[in-house]
């Protein structure tokens, strides 16, 4: 059984000096932002990818690494691979955000684009890793990746002031690596911190799994939160971990997502990805509670221009 507390502490020591300890910013009444958009690659994904790659053996590094990504995980893997001097291949959906794909290539990764969405990219990436005998770097179904994401929670413990009513932490969720890592790192302080995972209605796989529903019945439709799209592996270790550490998995609509994006970009001038804005939308919907703080994990800030155009085109009328 994994000693998660020890693994996350080891990850923090391993990553020290290689990543940014991102700021916790007071934003509105009782609302705080943990700004992973200020991370080296513009996303929290670097933490998990780098922690995973730093523990690989010399033989594994010679074989290279393969990952699948809608964007941010791929940039994290590419950055980490360049840092340690190994080859990275990233399989992405053919409709992946061009800015993120270009970022992977600038970091030296080979990018393979395939049709069929993220689920197809992940299946293709796994096959490619087997064919090349390379190391597969999952964006969520990996203990070292989860431990790397958990370092965010260790920073939060040191950064957040005391609140009489405790703290609610709103975390975007798709495969569950971020929610698992943060929840595990805060588990010792569970009486103080409540982890609320948040997903978009248009790709509600983890919500279905958390609430005992059949994820095969989920009908995925287009969403601005492209980083949260795609199904979850049936055997993913995050399934039980999210059930263990999260108080609930909440859903937000595309309209709520758009309203949160507009609030962040227009009223606050904060570059926040749609995948981050799902957590903000849930926190705004709940509103302030006396004595209780709300922390939104701003998971990334690599905002594509087409998202801004879509927001402007809809006039923020959500």
Secondary structure, 3 states (H helix, E strand, C coil): CCCHHHHHHHHHHHHCCCCCCCCEEEEECCEEEEEHHHCCCCECHHHHHHHHHHCCCHHHHHHCEEEEECCHHHHHHHHHHHHHCCCEEEEEECCCCHHHHHHHHHCCCEEEEECCHHHHHHHHHHHHHHHHCCEECCCCCCHHHHHHHHHHHHHHHHHCCCCCCCEEEEEECCCCHHHHHHHHHCHHHCCCEEEEEEEEHHHCHHHHHHCCCCHHHCCCCCCCCHHHCCCCCCCCCHHHHHHHHEEEEEEECHHHHHHHHHHHHHHCCCCCCHHHHHHHHHHHHHCCECCEEEEEEECECCCCHHHHHHHHHHCCCC
